[in-house]
C-alpha cells in the first residue's frame, strides 16, 4: 500500500494561533489512519509579495510559490485551518492561492494542480461561531479554483481551546474525525 501524504497549514502565522492549535487535532486524526503521514507547514516559510499583475509581469511567479506548488504535487490532499477576519478568510490565504494560480516559468498554469484536489476545512475564532463564516467563504473560493472541498467541516470557538487543546470532547472528536476522514477519502 502506498503512503498517503497530506499537507496541512493554517491561514494564520500568528504565534499561538488558535487555528494552528486546533489543526494539531486534525493532523492527529489523519495520522491515526494507517499509511497516512502529514506535512505541516508554516506559510511564513513561503513569503510572497501582495499579488500585483505588474509585479508578476516583471518578475514572474515567486520561487516560494513554485516550491509550494511542488509540495502540493507531492501530497494527496490538504488540511486547511482558516481563521476568520471580519467574517471572511485571511488575506494570507487569498494571496497564497492567487499567486499559485498564475503561470509558472515553464508556462503551465498553477491551477492544474488543484483540479479535484481534496481539501478538508476547519476554523477556530474567539467569536461564538468559531470562524464558521470564514469556512463558507473559503469553501466557495477553493471550489472556484477547482479544489474538491469535502462537505464535512468544523468550526471551534476559541472559548473551547485552552493551552493548545480542545476542551469540548465532542468538538475534539469532530476535528479528529475531520482529519481521519480526509485521509480515508484519499485512500479510497
KOLDOKOL-357797 format. One record per residue: residue in one letter; y negated, z, x negated of N, C-alpha, C in turn. Coordinates in pm, 1 decimal. Layout:
# KOLDOKOL-357797
res:ny:nz:nx:cay:caz:cax:cy:cz:cx
A:Y:Z:X:Y:Z:X:Y:Z:X
...
This chain:
# KOLDOKOL-357797
res:ny:nz:nx:cay:caz:cax:cy:cz:cx
X:118.4:0.0:-84.2:0.0:0.0:0.0:-124.8:0.0:-88.8
X:-219.6:-87.2:-56.2:-343.7:-93.0:-132.8:-433.8:24.8:-96.4
X:-512.8:66.1:-192.4:-605.8:174.8:-168.5:-722.5:124.4:-84.4
X:-756.9:201.5:17.0:-875.4:174.2:97.3:-992.6:241.3:29.2
X:-1098.5:164.6:6.8:-1215.9:219.2:-61.2:-1335.6:212.1:32.8
X:-1395.0:326.9:57.1:-1514.1:333.5:141.0:-1633.5:371.1:55.7
X:-1747.3:320.1:94.0:-1875.1:353.1:32.4:-1945.7:449.8:126.2
X:-2020.2:544.5:71.7:-2092.9:640.6:155.2:-2229.0:668.2:93.9
X:-2330.7:672.4:180.4:-2461.8:716.7:134.5:-2546.2:763.7:251.9
X:-2647.9:838.1:216.1:-2743.9:890.0:312.3:-2872.2:809.3:301.2
X:-2940.1:794.8:412.7:-3069.9:729.7:414.4:-3181.7:822.6:373.2
X:-3145.0:939.5:321.3:-3241.6:1034.2:266.3:-3201.6:1065.8:123.2
X:-3298.7:1065.7:35.3:-3271.0:1103.2:-103.8:-3332.9:1239.0:-135.7
X:-3379.8:1307.5:-30.9:-3441.2:1438.9:-48.2:-3336.7:1539.6:-94.2
X:-3373.8:1622.3:-192.6:-3284.5:1727.2:-239.8:-3254.1:1821.1:-122.4
X:-3128.0:1848.5:-98.1:-3088.5:1936.8:11.4:-3091.5:1870.8:147.7
X:-3093.5:1740.0:152.0:-3098.1:1665.8:277.5:-2985.4:1707.9:371.4
X:-3019.9:1732.7:499.2:-2918.2:1764.7:599.3:-2815.1:1652.7:608.8
X:-2862.3:1528.2:603.0:-2770.9:1415.1:615.7:-2673.3:1407.6:499.6
X:-2721.1:1435.1:380.6:-2631.4:1436.0:264.7:-2528.6:1547.3:277.4
X:-2569.8:1659.0:333.5:-2476.4:1770.8:353.0:-2370.0:1737.9:457.7
X:-2413.2:1685.8:571.6:-2319.8:1653.2:679.7:-2226.5:1539.4:638.4
X:-2276.7:1446.9:559.5:-2196.3:1334.6:511.9:-2072.5:1383.2:436.1
X:-2082.6:1497.1:369.4:-1968.0:1550.9:294.4:-1847.0:1574.8:385.2
X:-1872.3:1618.1:508.5:-1762.0:1642.1:601.6:-1696.4:1510.5:643.0
X:-1776.3:1406.7:665.7:-1720.3:1275.5:699.7:-1639.0:1220.2:582.9
X:-1688.4:1240.7:462.5:-1615.2:1196.6:342.9:-1480.8:1268.3:334.2
X:-1481.4:1399.0:359.2:-1355.6:1475.2:357.6:-1258.6:1420.1:461.0
X:-1310.7:1382.5:577.7:-1225.8:1323.7:681.3:-1163.9:1193.0:635.3
X:-1244.4:1107.3:574.6:-1193.0:979.4:525.8:-1088.4:1000.5:417.0
X:-1117.0:1093.0:326.2:-1024.0:1117.6:215.5:-898.0:1190.1:260.3
X:-896.3:1243.4:382.9:-774.7:1306.9:434.5:-670.5:1202.9:474.0
X:-711.9:1078.4:484.4:-621.0:969.8:520.0:-557.5:916.0:391.8
X:-426.7:914.9:389.0:-354.0:871.6:269.3:-399.9:732.9:225.8
X:-424.2:719.7:97.0:-460.6:591.5:40.4:-607.9:557.1:50.6
X:-693.2:653.3:88.0:-835.4:626.5:100.9:-915.0:704.9:-2.8
X:-1005.4:636.2:-70.1:-1099.3:702.0:-160.3:-1240.7:664.7:-116.5
X:-1334.2:754.4:-143.8:-1472.9:732.9:-104.0:-1562.0:740.6:-227.2
X:-1651.3:643.2:-238.5:-1751.8:642.6:-343.9:-1884.3:683.0:-281.5
X:-1933.6:799.7:-317.8:-2061.7:849.5:-268.7:-2170.5:807.2:-366.3
X:-2272.9:740.9:-313.8:-2383.9:701.3:-399.8:-2513.6:762.1:-347.7
X:-2612.5:767.4:-436.0:-2747.0:811.3:-400.6:-2837.7:690.2:-417.4
X:-2911.9:656.5:-313.5:-2997.6:537.7:-321.2:-3108.2:551.4:-425.3
X:-3133.6:672.9:-475.1:-3226.4:689.3:-587.6:-3177.9:612.9:-710.6
X:-3046.6:592.3:-718.7:-2989.2:521.4:-832.9:-3001.7:369.2:-819.6
X:-3055.3:323.9:-705.5:-3072.8:180.9:-679.5:-3216.1:155.5:-630.2
X:-3314.8:187.2:-713.6:-3454.0:171.9:-668.0:-3489.8:25.0:-646.7
X:-3564.5:2.7:-538.7:-3610.5:-131.8:-505.0:-3755.7:-122.3:-462.3
X:-3835.9:-220.5:-499.8:-3973.9:-217.7:-451.8:-3976.5:-239.8:-300.9
X:-4085.3:-205.1:-237.8:-4102.7:-236.6:-96.5:-4092.0:-387.5:-81.6
X:-4007.4:-433.0:12.2:-3984.9:-576.9:23.9:-4116.0:-650.0:49.5
X:-4135.4:-756.2:-25.5:-4252.2:-842.0:-12.6:-4208.6:-982.4:-53.7
X:-4230.6:-1079.8:33.9:-4188.4:-1215.9:6.4:-4248.5:-1274.3:-120.3
X:-4373.7:-1237.0:-150.5:-4435.5:-1285.8:-274.0:-4363.8:-1230.4:-396.5
X:-4327.5:-1101.7:-389.1:-4254.2:-1038.6:-499.5:-4118.0:-1105.3:-515.9
X:-4052.1:-1132.1:-404.3:-3922.1:-1198.8:-411.3:-3935.9:-1337.6:-472.9
X:-4036.8:-1412.0:-431.5:-4055.6:-1547.0:-485.0:-4084.6:-1543.6:-635.0
X:-4160.7:-1444.4:-678.8:-4198.2:-1435.4:-820.2:-4085.3:-1381.9:-908.2
X:-4007.4:-1287.1:-854.6:-3909.4:-1216.4:-938.5:-3764.9:-1226.6:-889.5
X:-3744.2:-1274.7:-768.1:-3608.7:-1281.8:-713.4:-3557.7:-1146.9:-668.8
X:-3430.5:-1144.0:-638.3:-3366.0:-1020.5:-593.7:-3356.6:-921.6:-710.3
X:-3397.7:-795.1:-688.0:-3387.9:-696.7:-796.6:-3243.3:-678.5:-843.5
X:-3228.6:-649.6:-970.3:-3095.6:-625.8:-1027.5:-3023.8:-511.4:-957.3
X:-3100.4:-407.6:-917.9:-3039.1:-293.6:-848.1:-2981.1:-336.9:-714.2
X:-3046.0:-430.2:-647.5:-2995.0:-481.7:-520.0:-2864.6:-557.5:-543.9
X:-2860.4:-636.5:-648.4:-2739.1:-710.7:-681.5:-2623.6:-615.2:-710.9
X:-2652.8:-506.8:-782.4:-2548.5:-407.3:-812.5:-2497.2:-342.6:-684.7
X:-2588.1:-314.6:-592.6:-2547.2:-252.9:-466.5:-2462.9:-350.7:-384.0
X:-2499.3:-476.6:-383.2:-2416.9:-576.5:-314.0:-2276.4:-583.3:-373.7
X:-2264.8:-575.1:-507.4:-2132.3:-575.4:-571.2:-2051.3:-454.1:-523.6
X:-2117.4:-338.1:-511.4:-2047.1:-219.7:-461.8:-1993.8:-242.8:-321.0
X:-2075.2:-302.3:-235.5:-2028.1:-333.5:-100.6:-1906.4:-425.1:-106.6
X:-1910.2:-525.2:-192.7:-1797.8:-618.0:-204.2:-1671.1:-548.9:-254.3
X:-1685.8:-444.7:-333.2:-1570.6:-373.3:-389.2:-1514.7:-267.9:-294.4
X:-1580.7:-246.6:-182.0:-1538.1:-144.6:-85.7:-1506.7:-209.3:49.1
X:-1434.3:-134.9:131.6:-1384.3:-189.5:258.0:-1464.1:-146.1:380.2
X:-1554.5:-52.3:365.5:-1631.3:-2.4:478.8:-1736.4:95.7:430.5
X:-1823.2:137.7:523.7:-1937.8:221.8:489.1:-1950.1:340.3:583.2
X:-1969.6:458.2:525.9:-2011.8:577.8:599.5:-2161.5:592.2:573.3
X:-2242.1:584.2:678.4:-2386.0:590.6:662.6:-2443.7:706.8:742.4
X:-2511.8:796.5:672.5:-2581.6:908.2:736.4:-2728.4:869.3:748.1
X:-2777.0:860.6:870.6:-2911.8:811.4:895.6:-3002.7:922.6:945.9
X:-3096.0:967.6:863.8:-3194.8:1064.3:912.3:-3281.9:1001.2:1020.9
X:-3352.6:1085.9:1091.3:-3445.0:1037.8:1193.5:-3587.9:1069.6:1152.7
X:-3668.3:966.9:1144.3:-3811.8:981.3:1117.1:-3886.3:929.5:1239.7
X:-3943.2:1019.0:1315.6:-4020.2:980.9:1434.7:-3941.7:891.4:1529.6
X:-3815.4:926.2:1551.9:-3731.3:852.7:1645.3:-3669.1:726.7:1589.7
X:-3682.7:703.4:1460.5:-3633.5:580.5:1400.1:-3556.8:615.3:1272.9
X:-3484.7:519.9:1217.0:-3419.2:543.6:1088.6:-3522.1:529.8:977.3
X:-3483.4:566.4:856.8:-3578.8:576.5:746.6:-3620.1:441.1:689.3
X:-3742.2:435.5:635.4:-3784.9:314.5:565.0:-3692.1:281.3:447.8
X:-3631.3:382.7:387.5:-3538.2:359.3:277.0:-3420.2:273.8:322.0
X:-3363.6:305.7:437.3:-3252.3:225.8:489.1:-3299.2:83.4:516.4
X:-3410.1:69.7:583.8:-3461.8:-63.0:619.4:-3489.1:-146.1:494.7
X:-3559.4:-88.6:397.9:-3593.9:-163.2:276.7:-3469.3:-201.7:197.2
X:-3373.0:-110.1:189.2:-3249.1:-138.9:115.3:-3177.7:-259.6:174.6
X:-3157.6:-257.8:305.2:-3086.4:-369.8:367.7:-3172.3:-495.4:375.2
X:-3303.7:-481.3:388.9:-3388.9:-600.2:387.0:-3372.6:-675.0:254.9
X:-3372.8:-602.4:144.1:-3352.8:-668.0:13.9:-3211.7:-726.4:3.7
X:-3112.1:-654.4:53.5:-2973.9:-700.4:39.2:-2945.1:-826.8:119.7
X:-3029.2:-859.4:217.5:-3006.0:-978.9:298.6:-3070.6:-1103.3:239.8
X:-3134.1:-1090.0:127.0:-3204.0:-1203.1:64.7:-3107.8:-1284.4:-22.5
X:-3157.5:-1392.4:-78.5:-3074.5:-1477.4:-164.2:-3059.6:-1416.6:-302.7
X:-2936.8:-1422.1:-351.9:-2907.1:-1378.5:-487.5:-2946.8:-1489.6:-585.0
X:-2949.3:-1459.9:-714.5:-2987.0:-1562.5:-813.1:-2901.9:-1689.7:-804.8
X:-2775.7:-1677.5:-762.5:-2689.0:-1796.2:-751.5:-2709.8:-1871.9:-620.7
X:-2805.9:-1825.6:-536.7:-2838.5:-1894.1:-412.1:-2761.9:-1845.2:-290.5
X:-2657.7:-1764.3:-313.2:-2582.5:-1712.2:-198.4:-2664.6:-1604.7:-129.7
X:-2657.7:-1602.4:2.7:-2731.4:-1503.3:78.7:-2650.5:-1373.7:86.8
X:-2718.2:-1261.9:63.4:-2651.8:-1132.1:65.3:-2588.4:-1096.1:198.4
X:-2638.9:-1153.3:307.4:-2583.0:-1120.4:439.0:-2436.0:-1156.9:451.8
X:-2389.7:-1248.8:369.1:-2248.7:-1288.8:377.6:-2156.9:-1168.6:357.1
X:-2202.7:-1070.9:281.4:-2122.0:-952.4:251.3:-2102.7:-865.6:375.9
X:-2196.1:-871.4:469.6:-2195.0:-780.5:584.0:-2114.4:-831.0:703.2
X:-2071.1:-955.9:700.4:-2002.7:-1012.3:816.8:-1877.7:-932.0:850.4
X:-1884.9:-866.6:964.3:-1776.3:-781.1:1016.8:-1741.0:-666.2:921.5
X:-1835.5:-623.1:841.8:-1815.3:-510.4:750.3:-1822.5:-382.5:833.3
X:-1715.2:-304.0:839.6:-1714.7:-186.7:926.9:-1802.4:-73.2:873.2
X:-1875.3:-12.0:964.9:-1961.9:99.5:930.0:-1952.2:206.3:1038.3
X:-1945.4:331.5:995.1:-1948.0:446.0:1085.6:-2078.0:521.1:1061.8
X:-2142.6:560.0:1171.3:-2275.0:621.3:1165.0:-2273.2:768.2:1203.0
X:-2351.8:845.4:1129.4:-2375.9:984.4:1164.3:-2518.7:1018.6:1128.9
X:-2565.1:1129.0:1183.8:-2701.9:1170.7:1159.0:-2712.6:1321.3:1172.6
X:-2811.6:1375.4:1104.2:-2848.7:1515.0:1123.1:-2999.7:1524.2:1112.6
X:-3055.9:1602.1:1201.2:-3200.3:1618.9:1205.6:-3230.2:1757.8:1261.0
X:-3341.5:1818.5:1219.8:-3375.5:1951.3:1272.2:-3394.0:1953.1:1423.8
X:-3427.3:1840.3:1484.6:-3450.9:1834.9:1628.6:-3325.9:1862.9:1710.1
X:-3344.8:1885.2:1838.2:-3236.2:1925.2:1927.8:-3130.1:1816.9:1946.5
X:-3167.6:1689.0:1930.0:-3068.2:1582.7:1946.8:-3006.4:1538.1:1814.8
X:-3043.3:1602.3:1705.3:-2975.4:1580.2:1577.6:-2986.7:1441.7:1518.7
X:-3089.9:1367.6:1553.9:-3106.1:1233.9:1497.9:-3044.0:1124.2:1582.3
X:-3005.6:1155.1:1704.0:-2939.8:1057.6:1791.1:-3024.8:931.6:1809.7
X:-3156.2:946.9:1820.1:-3242.2:829.3:1839.9:-3234.4:735.0:1720.4
X:-3223.6:788.6:1599.6:-3212.5:700.8:1482.7:-3081.5:623.0:1485.3
X:-2976.3:685.2:1537.4:-2847.2:616.5:1542.7:-2853.0:495.0:1635.2
X:-2924.5:507.8:1746.0:-2937.6:393.3:1836.5:-3009.0:277.8:1766.6
X:-3113.8:311.1:1690.8:-3192.2:207.0:1623.6:-3117.3:145.8:1504.9
X:-3053.0:228.8:1424.0:-2981.0:175.5:1307.4:-2858.9:95.3:1352.5
X:-2798.4:135.1:1464.1:-2686.1:58.8:1520.8:-2731.5:-82.8:1555.6
X:-2845.1:-92.8:1623.1:-2897.8:-223.6:1661.1:-2932.6:-306.1:1536.7
X:-2998.7:-242.9:1440.0:-3038.8:-312.5:1317.9:-2917.2:-366.6:1241.9
X:-2817.1:-280.9:1218.9:-2699.4:-324.2:1143.4:-2619.4:-430.0:1219.1
X:-2614.3:-419.0:1350.6:-2546.9:-521.4:1430.2:-2615.7:-656.5:1412.9
X:-2747.7:-655.3:1405.2:-2822.6:-779.7:1381.9:-2789.4:-841.2:1245.8
X:-2747.3:-757.5:1151.5:-2711.1:-806.0:1017.6:-2563.3:-843.7:1007.7
X:-2492.8:-843.5:1120.6:-2351.0:-881.4:1132.4:-2251.6:-774.4:1089.4
X:-2297.3:-650.6:1068.4:-2203.9:-541.3:1045.3:-2121.4:-520.1:1171.6
X:-2003.0:-466.9:1155.3:-1921.2:-424.0:1267.3:-1940.7:-272.3:1278.5
X:-2030.1:-230.4:1365.8:-2062.5:-88.7:1379.7:-1962.4:-27.4:1476.5
X:-1884.7:69.2:1427.2:-1783.4:132.1:1511.8:-1851.2:208.4:1625.7
X:-1788.5:213.4:1742.0:-1852.3:277.5:1857.8:-1872.7:428.5:1841.8
X:-1784.0:495.1:1769.6:-1797.6:638.9:1751.3:-1915.0:668.1:1659.5
X:-1990.1:772.4:1692.3:-2098.4:819.5:1607.4:-2118.4:966.6:1637.5
X:-2179.9:1038.9:1543.8:-2202.0:1182.5:1563.8:-2341.9:1218.2:1516.8
X:-2411.6:1296.2:1598.6:-2543.0:1349.6:1562.8:-2532.1:1501.6:1560.3
X:-2577.5:1560.5:1451.5:-2565.8:1705.7:1431.3:-2705.1:1766.0:1419.1
X:-2739.2:1856.0:1508.7:-2867.9:1923.4:1498.5:-2868.6:2013.8:1375.0
X:-2981.6:2019.3:1308.9:-2993.3:2097.8:1186.5:-2965.8:2245.6:1204.9
X:-2981.9:2295.0:1326.5:-2951.6:2436.1:1353.1:-2802.8:2465.1:1340.5
X:-2721.8:2359.9:1338.2:-2576.1:2375.1:1326.5:-2527.9:2352.9:1183.3
X:-2621.4:2349.5:1087.5:-2585.9:2332.8:946.2:-2643.3:2451.0:869.4
X:-2556.4:2518.0:796.1:-2601.0:2633.2:715.9:-2532.9:2627.2:580.5
X:-2613.8:2632.4:474.3:-2563.7:2628.7:336.4:-2466.9:2513.1:314.2
X:-2504.3:2396.3:368.5:-2426.4:2275.7:346.0:-2306.2:2257.2:435.3
X:-2280.9:2350.1:524.5:-2163.0:2343.5:611.5:-2204.5:2333.8:757.2
X:-2127.9:2259.3:834.8:-2149.8:2251.7:978.9:-2090.1:2377.1:1040.4
X:-2171.0:2453.4:1112.2:-2126.7:2582.6:1165.1:-2062.6:2573.4:1302.6
X:-2077.8:2464.6:1371.5:-2017.2:2443.9:1502.4:-1883.3:2373.3:1480.4
X:-1774.1:2440.7:1512.1:-1640.5:2388.3:1482.1:-1614.6:2254.7:1551.4
X:-1659.3:2240.0:1674.1:-1638.5:2115.4:1748.0:-1711.3:1999.4:1678.6
X:-1837.1:2022.1:1640.0:-1912.7:1918.2:1569.8:-1852.1:1886.6:1433.6
X:-1808.9:1990.2:1364.6:-1745.5:1968.7:1234.6:-1622.0:1879.6:1249.8
X:-1541.1:1905.4:1352.4:-1421.8:1823.6:1376.7:-1458.9:1679.9:1411.4
X:-1569.2:1662.1:1486.9:-1612.9:1526.8:1522.7:-1656.6:1448.3:1398.7
X:-1731.3:1513.6:1309.9:-1776.7:1446.3:1187.4:-1657.0:1415.0:1097.5
X:-1565.4:1509.0:1084.3:-1442.9:1488.3:1006.1:-1364.8:1369.8:1063.8
X:-1350.5:1366.6:1196.4:-1275.7:1260.1:1264.1:-1345.9:1124.9:1249.2
X:-1478.7:1125.7:1241.5:-1552.4:1001.0:1221.5:-1512.2:936.7:1088.5
X:-1509.9:1016.5:982.5:-1468.7:964.9:851.9:-1324.1:919.1:852.2
X:-1237.3:1001.3:911.5:-1095.7:964.7:918.9:-1077.2:838.8:1002.3
X:-1153.7:827.7:1110.5:-1142.6:711.8:1198.5:-1181.4:582.2:1129.2
X:-1286.4:586.8:1047.5:-1325.1:466.5:972.8:-1213.8:427.0:876.1
X:-1159.0:525.1:803.5:-1050.6:494.8:709.6:-930.0:435.6:781.1
X:-893.8:492.0:893.8:-778.5:441.4:970.1:-807.7:301.9:1024.1
X:-928.8:279.6:1071.9:-964.7:148.4:1126.1:-951.8:41.5:1017.4
X:-1002.1:72.0:898.2:-995.5:-24.6:788.0:-851.4:-51.9:748.3
X:-767.5:50.0:751.9:-627.9:32.6:711.2:-545.7:-43.9:812.9
X:-590.5:-48.0:936.4:-511.5:-116.8:1042.7:-553.6:-255.7:1066.4
